């Protein structure tokens, strides 16, 4: 009779995960492999008496009836199920998870001989248990390769078509669960996960669900947040997710994904800090059930600080703690639960300080009640919700400066905020950053003003609802309760709310500032390159002269020199410049915007207007030289340009910034490029992580030719780092150019995960490879003729040696080029791309040609992309990537859609401007309060943010955000000119 319920449990488990694990049921036919796998999973079941019984079982392996073995197996199964239910229960402390894992490992080693003897008992029940335990282990145990890895958009459907005949058919050795995730919902709908994976396991369990909180804070759907957490847990990079896992994130952009990752990291950091506080308080013996619950309910660092502050080491304790040490906590609870029986005189102790007077006793009870009120979750939730609907303002005023350290110039900078007040819901992010900076400089005093109406309504709610005594309370007791509410609000709750408001405003302002910096950096990095030109870079200067550098269309340094244009030698140096331009056929001059830029620009404009460089039609442009000086003395510059003077290196960098902005700017630390706002006042960790991620995104989306790109550029490809980039360059120098993407797997330190992340962003130029392969073929044919002249014994010896040493690497196999390696198609989708080509009747040799585009268009007009993706058993997103890769011409660069530098021949002065003049200019920097535009007068003008409306923005340009970004050309009208302060106010007319 006892077997029936156990069998029911065994059969009921796999029913919930039938769809998710249908792949495992296909393996049930292989009995020998199944038995081996059963022996692996059997020891994981917790057998209480296993440590006492292994010796007798091993000594008599063949004795005993089979019925007993089956009974023992059934008991083990039922106990395993009980253990599995315990594993699914939430664990508060991370150490418990570690102990459980260690216990499993010890049991596995102890019970291994026992499992091998039970191979043939109850195979089906064991098979179902194996599936269930695999599903739970996928969310709790961690291997070198996570079993919950993100699905592949192409291999998802291969598992259905090919029935998993051979593991070699797949590029990556992924578990079936990965493919099932995408297959269950290929079009970006909520993805179904196994029963055990509904809640994502974190290192430290809190009383709130991390996915739910993440969804609330980022305003992103719950299922999308769950997918994003799993993708990041599997070490997927943002560029890879954005391009190849788009259906799992519901088409989010990179900025939103970075915001989710930052919020996720903050929540995990909070959970770890809570865990640390719990361990510390437990160690001191001060932990209570109420305190543990309060700590596990904390959702912000401010709330955690509020709860844990009284228990910090070295703290003399709060007023409430000192009152509790006097034994007044019982009086406080009695006042709330049974006030009729409370007699404060019974606590009177004439020889004890704090209990010697009735007034002291009442004060002690008041402090305990105030502490209870301030730490109550429902009370805090009510006051926070109340403040959301009331006018809460932030005020700043000029500080009473008693120190002489404050600079007078600093006081003048904060004139706008010396008598400032604004609703916290309406204040702008740049205003918060400005106020914080003034407060740090001791110029401003800042406070949050909560109106008295909030306090009155809060006290009324507490008396009537949450903290209402459960019986009749005498007037003197109600007076204590009212005093407690007043004290709790003023002394504890208001400071907490002010800290929370300030922290929230600062955090939001910092994130917005960093996001604006990232958008500006992206716009700058994606500036359209100017290839095929010989350029002269000029680093302006007065006393030390202007540094010149002429570079070839392939960025090679042709000449470097110094000229002194502003020391009375301008006419003589003009002949030298003209000779250099004529000798190298250079007609484009690039001038850095640093010191003496205005004078250098006027010098070249004057010569151009006089047609001095005839027959050359010379033009010039101004570029930002931010970071050029820092780069010129860096180890990277010394390695790239050895023996060249650092001052001349900056001129080379300025010229290359026009020729290929992305390749040159990645050499400079992003924060030195100077396109941000309040970058020194924000979190430097957040700033660096965001900017590095933006650089990685830009470099990956543009793509690199792995056979000619530099090591510095390779570092920023998704999935690569400095060591892997160095190993790739060393492999290329040792073995020659890469013929196909598969050869990347031979590079040291580049495993399957790194290959998966970087493969789609690496290009291999087919023309270059064809020439290389033809030369290799001719060399190999010559070597084969030499080998034919040797004796047969020599040949046999050679083959034996190679077979022993290089049989695994297949050294004799000549790698063949793959035309798909020059496209953005990921290797995991090559099979789908081949089938799509067979549908449209195309060939690999037609990639990027007009014929291919015609065939794709004609086929899609008949079938449509949705129907075609269903036929190919893939997603529409993956099919679109394949279509783009097949139709884009060779060496396609989407940066051509962005603006090029503004080349000029003449100059305009600030004094020449008039109100109402319409000019064209280029955006230099975008901030939260406006956009700075270079209109060619030596000083940038400001377009206030209120003058930038959606109607004035271009709809045809492919921009990533609604606002303007660095490098964009605009037409503006002059609104106001302040010559003494060198300020120009502009109005946006249109985007060119």
DOFI-628385 format. One record per residue (C-alpha): residue in one letter; x, y, z. Coordinates in steps of 0.1 Angstrom, whole numbers, padded with zeros to 4 digits, always signed. Example, Ala and Ser with C-alpha at 12.3 -4.5 7.8 and 13.67 -1.06 7.14 Angstrom:
// DOFI-628385
A+0123-0045+0078 S+0137-0011+0071 
***
This chain:
// DOFI-628385
X+0000+0000+0000 X+0029+0023+0007 X+0041+0020-0029 X+0010+0037-0044 X+0014+0072-0032 X+0051+0071-0039 X+0045+0060-0075 X+0019+0088-0078 X+0045+0113-0067 X+0070+0100-0092 X+0046+0102-0121 X+0032+0135-0112 X+0065+0154-0113 X+0073+0153-0150 X+0038+0163-0161 X+0044+0200-0154 X+0076+0201-0174 X+0066+0179-0203 X+0068+0206-0230 X+0100+0221-0217 X+0118+0187-0216 X+0104+0168-0245 X+0140+0165-0257 X+0149+0143-0228 X+0121+0118-0236 X+0137+0112-0270 X+0167+0097-0253 X+0148+0070-0235 X+0154+0045-0263 X+0192+0043-0256 X+0191+0019-0227 X+0228+0015-0220 X+0234+0052-0220 X+0204+0057-0198 X+0217+0033-0172 X+0250+0051-0171 X+0232+0084-0166 X+0210+0068-0139 X+0242+0060-0120 X+0251+0096-0122 X+0219+0109-0108 X+0212+0082-0082 X+0238+0094-0057 X+0223+0128-0056 X+0194+0115-0036 X+0198+0120+0001 X+0198+0086+0018 X+0200+0090+0056 X+0216+0057+0064 X+0239+0056+0033 X+0270+0062+0053 X+0265+0032+0075 X+0255+0007+0048 X+0280+0009+0018 X+0304-0017+0032 X+0279-0046+0036 X+0263-0038+0002 X+0296-0040-0015 X+0306-0072+0002 X+0275-0090-0011 X+0267-0076-0045 X+0247-0106-0058 X+0229-0118-0027 X+0194-0108-0016 X+0161-0110-0035 X+0154-0084-0062 X+0122-0075-0045 X+0141-0059-0017 X+0163-0040-0041 X+0132-0026-0057 X+0117-0017-0023 X+0150+0000-0014 X+0150+0019-0047 X+0115+0031-0041 X+0123+0043-0007 X+0153+0061-0020 X+0132+0077-0047 X+0106+0089-0022 X+0133+0103+0000 X+0149+0120-0030 X+0116+0136-0037 X+0113+0149-0002 X+0147+0164-0004 X+0139+0180-0037 X+0109+0197-0022 X+0132+0211+0005 X+0155+0224-0021 X+0128+0244-0037 X+0120+0262-0004 X+0136+0297-0001 X+0169+0299+0018 X+0177+0332+0035 X+0214+0329+0040 X+0238+0320+0012 X+0259+0297+0034 X+0230+0273+0035 X+0232+0269-0002 X+0269+0262-0001 X+0265+0236+0026 X+0238+0219+0006 X+0260+0218-0025 X+0289+0204-0004 X+0266+0178+0010 X+0255+0167-0024 X+0291+0163-0036 X+0301+0142-0005 X+0270+0120-0010 X+0278+0115-0046 X+0313+0102-0038 X+0300+0080-0010 X+0271+0064-0028 X+0287+0059-0062 X+0293+0022-0058 X+0257+0017-0046 X+0242+0033-0077 X+0261+0011-0101 X+0244-0020-0087 X+0209-0006-0092 X+0212+0000-0130 X+0182-0020-0141 X+0158-0014-0113 X+0127+0008-0120 X+0142+0024-0152 X+0112+0044-0161 X+0107+0059-0127 X+0144+0068-0126 X+0141+0083-0160 X+0113+0106-0149 X+0131+0115-0117 X+0162+0123-0137 X+0143+0148-0158 X+0129+0165-0128 X+0162+0167-0110 X+0178+0181-0141 X+0152+0208-0142 X+0159+0218-0106 X+0196+0214-0109 X+0196+0237-0139 X+0185+0266-0116 X+0206+0258-0086 X+0239+0242-0096 X+0265+0260-0115 X+0290+0244-0139 X+0317+0259-0161 X+0290+0262-0186 X+0256+0272-0173 X+0228+0248-0181 X+0203+0277-0184 X+0222+0293-0212 X+0204+0316-0236 X+0188+0300-0266 X+0202+0303-0300 X+0178+0318-0325 X+0190+0294-0352 X+0197+0262-0333 X+0163+0265-0317 X+0147+0251-0348 X+0175+0228-0357 X+0166+0207-0327 X+0131+0202-0342 X+0142+0196-0378 X+0171+0172-0372 X+0159+0154-0341 X+0193+0159-0326 X+0210+0131-0347 X+0245+0143-0340 X+0260+0169-0317 X+0284+0179-0345 X+0255+0195-0364 X+0255+0224-0339 X+0281+0251-0336 X+0277+0253-0298 X+0273+0223-0275 X+0241+0237-0259 X+0217+0219-0237 X+0182+0213-0251 X+0167+0237-0225 X+0185+0266-0243 X+0168+0258-0276 X+0134+0252-0260 X+0134+0287-0244 X+0133+0304-0278 X+0112+0278-0295 X+0084+0281-0270 X+0080+0317-0280 X+0100+0329-0310 X+0082+0362-0316 X+0090+0380-0284 X+0061+0368-0263 X+0064+0356-0227 X+0088+0326-0227 X+0078+0295-0207 X+0104+0281-0184 X+0106+0249-0163 X+0085+0247-0131 X+0117+0250-0110 X+0128+0281-0129 X+0098+0303-0122 X+0118+0322-0096 X+0154+0331-0103 X+0177+0318-0076 X+0199+0345-0062 X+0229+0342-0039 X+0209+0358-0011 X+0172+0354-0009 X+0152+0384+0002 X+0115+0388+0011 X+0109+0404-0023 X+0113+0389-0058 X+0142+0405-0076 X+0125+0401-0110 X+0093+0418-0097 X+0113+0447-0082 X+0134+0450-0113 X+0103+0452-0135 X+0087+0479-0113 X+0118+0501-0112 X+0126+0499-0149 X+0089+0498-0162 X+0097+0467-0183 X+0076+0436-0185 X+0081+0409-0160 X+0090+0381-0185 X+0114+0404-0203 X+0133+0411-0170 X+0134+0374-0162 X+0149+0368-0197 X+0175+0396-0193 X+0186+0383-0159 X+0192+0348-0174 X+0210+0363-0204 X+0233+0383-0181 X+0238+0353-0158 X+0250+0333-0188 X+0277+0360-0195 X+0261+0373-0227 X+0272+0408-0238 X+0249+0437-0247 X+0258+0438-0284 X+0252+0401-0288 X+0218+0403-0270 X+0207+0433-0290 X+0215+0418-0324 X+0210+0380-0319 X+0186+0376-0290 X+0162+0405-0298 X+0130+0384-0294 X+0139+0375-0258 X+0141+0411-0247 X+0111+0424-0267 X+0132+0447-0290 X+0148+0468-0262 X+0176+0491-0272 X+0211+0491-0257 X+0205+0521-0233 X+0175+0504-0218 X+0194+0471-0214 X+0223+0490-0197 X+0197+0506-0173 X+0183+0472-0164 X+0218+0458-0158 X+0227+0487-0136 X+0195+0483-0115 X+0201+0446-0113 X+0236+0452-0099 X+0223+0476-0074 X+0197+0452-0061 X+0222+0424-0058 X+0246+0447-0040 X+0218+0456-0016 X+0211+0419-0010 X+0247+0412-0003 X+0249+0441+0021 X+0218+0429+0039 X+0233+0395+0042 X+0265+0410+0057 X+0245+0430+0082 X+0225+0399+0092 X+0257+0379+0098 X+0272+0407+0118 X+0242+0412+0140 X+0238+0374+0146 X+0274+0372+0156 X+0268+0399+0182 X+0237+0380+0195 X+0213+0409+0189 X+0192+0393+0161 X+0155+0390+0166 X+0127+0376+0144 X+0113+0411+0139 X+0147+0426+0130 X+0154+0398+0105 X+0121+0404+0088 X+0128+0442+0087 X+0162+0436+0072 X+0149+0412+0045 X+0122+0437+0036 X+0147+0465+0028 X+0146+0476-0009 X+0170+0506-0007 X+0203+0513+0009 X+0188+0542+0028 X+0162+0518+0043 X+0189+0493+0053 X+0209+0521+0069 X+0178+0532+0088 X+0172+0497+0102 X+0207+0486+0109 X+0222+0519+0122 X+0215+0511+0159 X+0234+0478+0157 X+0266+0491+0143 X+0298+0484+0162 X+0309+0512+0184 X+0274+0528+0185 X+0263+0539+0219 X+0228+0528+0210 X+0197+0548+0203 X+0173+0563+0228 X+0150+0534+0222 X+0177+0508+0229 X+0187+0525+0262 X+0150+0525+0272 X+0147+0488+0264 X+0178+0481+0285 X+0159+0496+0314 X+0130+0471+0308 X+0104+0495+0294 X+0097+0476+0262 X+0069+0457+0280 X+0053+0489+0290 X+0052+0502+0254 X+0036+0470+0242 X+0010+0471+0270 X+0001+0506+0261 X-0009+0495+0226 X-0024+0461+0234 X-0040+0465+0268 X-0037+0501+0280 X-0061+0496+0309 X-0036+0474+0328 X-0006+0497+0323 X+0007+0512+0355 X+0039+0532+0349 X+0045+0537+0386 X+0053+0500+0388 X+0085+0507+0368 X+0097+0533+0393 X+0132+0527+0407 X+0146+0556+0427 X+0183+0544+0424 X+0182+0538+0387 X+0189+0566+0362 X+0160+0568+0338 X+0135+0552+0362 X+0139+0576+0391 X+0111+0599+0379 X+0078+0593+0363 X+0087+0618+0336 X+0118+0598+0327 X+0097+0566+0325 X+0072+0583+0301 X+0100+0595+0280 X+0115+0560+0277 X+0082+0545+0267 X+0078+0574+0242 X+0113+0566+0226 X+0104+0529+0223 X+0071+0536+0206 X+0087+0562+0183 X+0113+0536+0172 X+0086+0510+0166 X+0066+0534+0145 X+0096+0545+0124 X+0106+0509+0116 X+0071+0496+0108 X+0068+0487+0071 X+0031+0496+0068 X+0037+0530+0084 X+0066+0538+0061 X+0047+0527+0031 X+0018+0550+0040 X+0040+0581+0046 X+0059+0575+0013 X+0026+0572-0006 X+0013+0603+0012 X+0044+0623+0001 X+0038+0612-0035 X+0006+0632-0035 X+0018+0663-0016 X+0039+0693-0025 X+0075+0684-0014 X+0101+0709-0024 X+0138+0711-0024 X+0153+0744-0014 X+0189+0758-0017 X+0203+0790-0004 X+0237+0807+0000 X+0256+0791+0029 X+0268+0812+0058 X+0304+0809+0048 X+0327+0812+0077 X+0357+0796+0060 X+0380+0816+0037 X+0386+0785+0015 X+0356+0792-0006 X+0365+0808-0039 X+0346+0840-0049 X+0343+0827-0084 X+0325+0796-0072 X+0299+0818-0054 X+0292+0836-0087 X+0287+0803-0106 X+0258+0793-0084 X+0240+0826-0085 X+0209+0809-0099 X+0206+0786-0069 X+0213+0811-0041 X+0175+0814-0034 X+0161+0784-0052 X+0130+0763-0046 X+0113+0737-0068 X+0090+0707-0065 X+0110+0675-0063 X+0087+0660-0090 X+0095+0689-0115 X+0131+0697-0108 X+0155+0690-0137 X+0184+0666-0135 X+0211+0692-0143 X+0197+0714-0115 X+0201+0685-0090 X+0237+0680-0101 X+0244+0718-0099 X+0229+0720-0064 X+0249+0689-0053 X+0281+0705-0066 X+0274+0738-0048 X+0267+0719-0016 X+0300+0700-0019 X+0319+0732-0024 X+0303+0746+0008 X+0286+0774-0013 X+0250+0762-0009 X+0228+0748+0019 X+0202+0724+0007 X+0172+0710+0025 X+0139+0691+0017 X+0108+0709+0029 X+0079+0686+0039 X+0047+0706+0047 X+0029+0704+0081 X-0002+0690+0064 X+0017+0658+0058 X+0025+0655+0095 X-0011+0662+0106 X-0025+0636+0082 X+0001+0611+0092 X-0006+0615+0129 X-0043+0612+0124 X-0040+0580+0103 X-0017+0564+0129 X-0040+0572+0158 X-0071+0560+0140 X-0057+0530+0123 X-0023+0515+0126 X-0013+0525+0162 X-0047+0528+0178 X-0047+0512+0213 X-0068+0480+0215 X-0087+0493+0246 X-0096+0524+0265 X-0065+0545+0272 X-0063+0572+0299 X-0056+0607+0287 X-0020+0606+0301 X-0013+0575+0280 X-0028+0590+0249 X-0006+0620+0255 X+0024+0596+0255 X+0012+0581+0222 X+0008+0615+0206 X+0042+0626+0217 X+0056+0593+0203 X+0041+0600+0169 X+0054+0636+0169 X+0089+0625+0180 X+0090+0596+0155 X+0080+0619+0126 X+0104+0647+0134 X+0134+0628+0147 X+0133+0596+0127 X+0109+0596+0097 X+0116+0630+0082 X+0154+0625+0081 X+0148+0591+0065 X+0125+0606+0039 X+0149+0634+0032 X+0178+0610+0027 X+0156+0589+0004 X+0144+0619-0017 X+0180+0633-0020 X+0194+0598-0029 X+0167+0592-0055 X+0170+0626-0071 X+0208+0623-0072 X+0207+0587-0085 X+0183+0596-0113 X+0203+0627-0122 X+0235+0607-0123 X+0220+0580-0145 X+0205+0606-0169 X+0239+0624-0171 X+0257+0592-0177 X+0232+0582-0203 X+0235+0615-0221 X+0273+0611-0220 X+0269+0576-0236 X+0246+0590-0263 X+0270+0617-0271 X+0299+0593-0272 X+0280+0569-0295 X+0272+0598-0319 X+0308+0608-0319 X+0322+0573-0324 X+0298+0567-0353 X+0307+0599-0371 X+0310+0590-0408 X+0347+0583-0418 X+0364+0601-0446 X+0384+0574-0463 X+0406+0576-0494 X+0420+0611-0486 X+0455+0622-0477 X+0451+0645-0446 X+0472+0670-0428 X+0467+0671-0391 X+0475+0704-0372 X+0479+0706-0335 X+0478+0744-0329 X+0502+0762-0305 X+0518+0796-0298 X+0553+0794-0283 X+0561+0758-0292 X+0547+0761-0327 X+0520+0742-0346 X+0526+0705-0350 X+0519+0690-0385 X+0515+0654-0396 X+0505+0642-0430 X+0490+0607-0432 X+0482+0585-0462 X+0447+0571-0471 X+0457+0540-0451 X+0466+0560-0420 X+0504+0556-0425 X+0525+0586-0414 X+0541+0602-0444 X+0556+0633-0428 X+0558+0651-0394 X+0571+0686-0388 X+0567+0718-0366 X+0558+0753-0380 X+0557+0786-0362 X+0527+0805-0375 X+0522+0830-0347 X+0557+0842-0340 X+0561+0866-0369 X+0572+0838-0392 X+0538+0831-0408 X+0548+0841-0444 X+0579+0820-0445 X+0562+0790-0430 X+0534+0793-0456 X+0559+0783-0483 X+0568+0752-0463 X+0532+0742-0458 X+0524+0748-0495 X+0554+0726-0505 X+0542+0698-0482 X+0507+0699-0495 X+0518+0698-0531 X+0544+0670-0526 X+0519+0647-0510 X+0489+0658-0530 X+0470+0667-0498 X+0440+0690-0501 X+0424+0686-0466 X+0436+0702-0434 X+0424+0690-0400 X+0429+0716-0372 X+0425+0707-0335 X+0402+0729-0314 X+0427+0736-0286 X+0450+0765-0278 X+0456+0789-0308 X+0429+0771-0328 X+0411+0804-0337 X+0444+0821-0350 X+0454+0789-0369 X+0420+0787-0385 X+0422+0824-0395 X+0457+0818-0409 X+0446+0789-0432 X+0413+0806-0442 X+0433+0837-0453 X+0456+0816-0475 X+0427+0797-0490 X+0408+0829-0498 X+0439+0842-0516 X+0441+0809-0536 X+0476+0805-0522 X+0477+0766-0525 X+0467+0766-0563 X+0463+0743-0581 X+0450+0724-0550 X+0415+0732-0538 X+0423+0731-0501 X+0396+0729-0474 X+0398+0726-0437 X+0378+0714-0407 X+0379+0717-0370 X+0378+0686-0348 X+0379+0681-0311 X+0414+0673-0298 X+0401+0662-0263 X+0423+0634-0251 X+0449+0637-0278 X+0476+0649-0255 X+0469+0621-0230 X+0471+0595-0257 X+0503+0609-0272 X+0522+0600-0240 X+0505+0567-0234 X+0522+0533-0238 X+0498+0525-0267 X+0510+0555-0286 X+0547+0547-0279 X+0541+0512-0292 X+0523+0523-0323 X+0546+0553-0331 X+0580+0545-0316 X+0606+0572-0320 X+0581+0599-0328 X+0580+0630-0306 X+0549+0630-0284 X+0539+0665-0296 X+0539+0652-0332 X+0518+0621-0322 X+0489+0644-0312 X+0489+0658-0347 X+0487+0623-0361 X+0458+0615-0338 X+0439+0646-0349 X+0442+0637-0386 X+0431+0601-0380 X+0400+0613-0361 X+0386+0625-0394 X+0398+0595-0415 X+0384+0568-0391 X+0369+0583-0359 X+0360+0550-0344 X+0394+0533-0348 X+0412+0564-0333 X+0389+0574-0305 X+0388+0539-0290 X+0425+0544-0281 X+0415+0571-0257 X+0398+0566-0223 X+0361+0576-0230 X+0359+0601-0201 X+0387+0621-0216 X+0368+0627-0249 X+0348+0655-0232 X+0312+0652-0245 X+0295+0648-0211 X+0279+0669-0184 X+0290+0670-0147 X+0311+0640-0155 X+0333+0646-0124 X+0302+0647-0101 X+0287+0614-0110 X+0296+0579-0099 X+0329+0571-0117 X+0322+0534-0116 X+0289+0538-0133 X+0304+0563-0158 X+0333+0539-0168 X+0310+0509-0171 X+0285+0527-0193 X+0311+0543-0216 X+0330+0511-0220 X+0298+0494-0229 X+0290+0521-0255 X+0324+0517-0270 X+0320+0479-0272 X+0285+0484-0287 X+0298+0508-0314 X+0329+0487-0324 X+0309+0455-0325 X+0281+0469-0346 X+0305+0484-0371 X+0325+0452-0371 X+0362+0447-0377 X+0383+0429-0404 X+0402+0405-0382 X+0431+0403-0406 X+0440+0440-0407 X+0425+0455-0375 X+0447+0467-0346 X+0449+0450-0312 X+0434+0480-0295 X+0403+0478-0317 X+0399+0441-0311 X+0398+0446-0273 X+0364+0463-0276 X+0347+0435-0296 X+0320+0418-0276 X+0333+0387-0259 X+0370+0397-0262 X+0394+0414-0238 X+0430+0425-0238 X+0445+0390-0234 X+0422+0374-0261 X+0429+0403-0285 X+0467+0398-0279 X+0464+0361-0285 X+0445+0366-0318 X+0472+0390-0330 X+0499+0365-0320 X+0481+0337-0338 X+0477+0358-0369 X+0514+0367-0370 X+0524+0331-0364 X+0499+0312-0387 X+0490+0339-0413 X+0456+0355-0418 X+0424+0339-0407 X+0406+0321-0435 X+0373+0316-0418 X+0356+0323-0384 X+0360+0287-0373 X+0398+0292-0370 X+0391+0316-0340 X+0384+0285-0319 X+0421+0276-0323 X+0432+0308-0305 X+0444+0302-0269 X+0419+0314-0243 X+0390+0318-0268 X+0364+0292-0257 X+0329+0284-0270 X+0313+0312-0250 X+0338+0339-0262 X+0334+0326-0298 X+0297+0328-0296 X+0298+0364-0284 X+0324+0377-0309 X+0319+0356-0340 X+0291+0377-0355 X+0310+0410-0352 X+0342+0398-0369 X+0346+0401-0407 X+0369+0383-0430 X+0375+0400-0464 X+0370+0374-0491 X+0391+0391-0518 X+0421+0390-0495 X+0415+0354-0485 X+0411+0342-0521 X+0445+0357-0529 X+0460+0341-0498 X+0444+0307-0505 X+0456+0306-0541 X+0491+0313-0530 X+0489+0286-0503 X+0475+0261-0529 X+0505+0268-0552 X+0529+0263-0523 X+0512+0230-0512 X+0513+0217-0548 X+0550+0224-0549 X+0555+0206-0516 X+0535+0176-0527 X+0559+0172-0557 X+0589+0172-0533 X+0572+0146-0511 X+0566+0123-0541 X+0604+0121-0546 X+0610+0107-0511 X+0609+0069-0503 X+0578+0052-0492 X+0592+0044-0458 X+0599+0080-0451 X+0563+0088-0459 X+0550+0062-0435 X+0571+0074-0407 X+0559+0110-0412 X+0522+0099-0412 X+0527+0080-0380 X+0543+0110-0362 X+0516+0133-0373 X+0489+0108-0363 X+0503+0106-0328 X+0507+0144-0322 X+0482+0162-0344 X+0453+0138-0349 X+0431+0160-0328 X+0439+0193-0345 X+0437+0179-0381 X+0468+0198-0391 X+0466+0185-0427 X+0431+0199-0433 X+0433+0231-0453 X+0408+0256-0440 X+0383+0268-0467 X+0369+0303-0469 X+0332+0309-0463 X+0316+0339-0480 X+0292+0342-0451 X+0321+0352-0429 X+0321+0387-0444 X+0285+0394-0433 X+0268+0401-0400 X+0252+0366-0400 X+0262+0346-0370 X+0277+0312-0375 X+0249+0296-0356 X+0226+0307-0384 X+0246+0295-0414 X+0224+0265-0419 X+0193+0287-0420 X+0210+0310-0444 X+0219+0281-0467 X+0183+0269-0467 X+0171+0304-0474 X+0194+0307-0504 X+0180+0274-0517 X+0145+0289-0514 X+0153+0320-0534 X+0176+0302-0558 X+0207+0322-0549 X+0244+0312-0544 X+0271+0323-0520 X+0290+0340-0548 X+0261+0365-0553 X+0263+0379-0517 X+0261+0417-0517 X+0254+0419-0554 X+0223+0434-0570 X+0212+0400-0583 X+0209+0388-0547 X+0188+0418-0537 X+0164+0412-0566 X+0160+0375-0558 X+0153+0383-0521 X+0128+0410-0530 X+0109+0389-0555 X+0107+0359-0531 X+0095+0380-0501 X+0069+0398-0522 X+0053+0364-0528 X+0058+0347-0494 X+0064+0375-0469 X+0090+0375-0441 X+0067+0359-0415 X+0057+0330-0436 X+0093+0325-0448 X+0105+0324-0412 X+0079+0298-0403 X+0091+0277-0433 X+0127+0280-0421 X+0116+0273-0385 X+0133+0304-0372 X+0123+0338-0359 X+0116+0369-0380 X+0145+0387-0363 X+0170+0361-0373 X+0157+0360-0408 X+0160+0398-0411 X+0196+0396-0400 X+0202+0369-0427 X+0185+0391-0454 X+0206+0421-0444 X+0238+0401-0444 X+0231+0386-0479 X+0220+0419-0495 X+0245+0444-0480 X+0275+0450-0503 X+0310+0439-0494 X+0327+0463-0469 X+0293+0478-0460 X+0296+0505-0433 X+0264+0519-0418 X+0283+0549-0405 X+0279+0565-0439 X+0243+0574-0428 X+0258+0598-0402 X+0272+0632-0408 X+0307+0639-0420 X+0330+0667-0407 X+0320+0702-0418 X+0347+0714-0443 X+0351+0752-0447 X+0371+0777-0467 X+0363+0810-0448 X+0358+0822-0412 X+0333+0844-0394 X+0340+0865-0363 X+0319+0870-0332 X+0316+0907-0339 X+0302+0899-0374 X+0271+0882-0359 X+0237+0900-0357 X+0205+0890-0341 X+0183+0872-0366 X+0212+0859-0387 X+0206+0823-0399 X+0237+0801-0399 X+0246+0765-0403 X+0267+0747-0376 X+0276+0714-0361 X+0265+0701-0327 X+0295+0699-0304 X+0279+0686-0272 X+0244+0678-0259 X+0233+0683-0223 X+0201+0680-0203 X+0195+0718-0205 X+0205+0724-0242 X+0227+0718-0271 X+0260+0735-0279 X+0266+0743-0316 X+0298+0753-0333 X+0288+0781-0358 X+0324+0789-0368 X+0330+0820-0347 X+0353+0805-0321 X+0327+0802-0294 X+0299+0777-0294 X+0263+0789-0292 X+0236+0773-0270 X+0202+0761-0282 X+0181+0759-0250 X+0162+0726-0246 X+0129+0744-0248 X+0137+0755-0284 X+0143+0718-0295 X+0109+0705-0305 X+0100+0673-0323 X+0087+0691-0352 X+0121+0706-0359 X+0139+0673-0358 X+0146+0654-0390 X+0125+0622-0395 X+0147+0608-0422 X+0179+0606-0403 X+0187+0574-0385 X+0193+0586-0350 X+0191+0565-0319 X+0174+0591-0298 X+0150+0620-0302 X+0175+0647-0292 X+0205+0660-0312 X+0239+0645-0308 X+0275+0655-0315 X+0284+0658-0352 X+0249+0666-0365 X+0245+0696-0389 X+0219+0721-0380 X+0205+0754-0392 X+0201+0780-0364 X+0191+0815-0359 X+0208+0839-0336 X+0186+0851-0307 X+0209+0870-0284 X+0246+0879-0284 X+0265+0887-0251 X+0300+0898-0263 X+0314+0906-0228 X+0305+0871-0215 X+0310+0855-0250 X+0276+0839-0249 X+0254+0832-0280 X+0218+0821-0277 X+0204+0802-0307 X+0171+0789-0319 X+0169+0757-0339 X+0155+0762-0374 X+0159+0726-0387 X+0182+0697-0388 X+0201+0694-0421 
***
